[in-house]
Amino acid sequence: MSQDAPIYARLVHERGDVPAQVRSTAEQTLRDLEQVVRSGKPSPWSAFGTDGAGQSPAISRPASG
């Protein structure tokens, strides 16, 4: 770590390199998703009734009349 960021260096020493951990987890998630997309398997989100972004699909309502 450079001498220009002693506070950051101390935080990394105390807490670990959180940005590197997040980057690693994001890259692994992307690899996993690419594998799922290539395999053609249903999305794990489909079990929750969402589109993967937490949005529920449109619900059809009976016509009032």
N, C-alpha and C positions, 0 to 999 in steps of 0.2 A: 504494500500500500504506500502511496506517496506521502511525503511530509506535508503536502498542501491540504490534506483533509484528515487531521488527527482525530476529529470527532467521529467521522465516518469509520476510520480504522478501529477506533475503540469500540464502536457499536458492532462492527463485524466481528471483532475479537470476542465480545460479550454475548452477542445474539446469533452469530453466524451470518453468512452472506445471503440474506433473505431474497434480494433481487435475483441472485443466481439460482436459488432454490425454486423461486416462482417460474423463472425461465425454463428450468429443467422440467418442472411439472407440466407447464404449458406445452412444451415440445413433445413430451410423452403422451399427453392428451390428444394432440394433433395426430400423432402416429397411430394411436388407438382408433381415432375416428376415421382416419383414412382406411384402415384395415376393415372396419365395419362397413364403410361405404362400398369398398371394393367387393366385399363378400356378399352384398345384397341382403344381409340379415336385417330384420326389423329394428328400428331404433329402440334403445332401452327406454326412451322417453314415452313411447307409445303406450306403455303400461300405465302411465300416469294420466293419460288423456290430454297431453299437451303437445305442442309442436317442437319441444326442445328448448324453447326460449321462455317457457313458463306461460305461454299463451294457450288458453283453452280453444279448441276448434269451435267454429261457429255452431251454435245450438239451434236446431230447427224447432220453431215453436208452432203449435197448432194455430191455424187461421182462426181469427175471431169472427164470429158472425152470427 
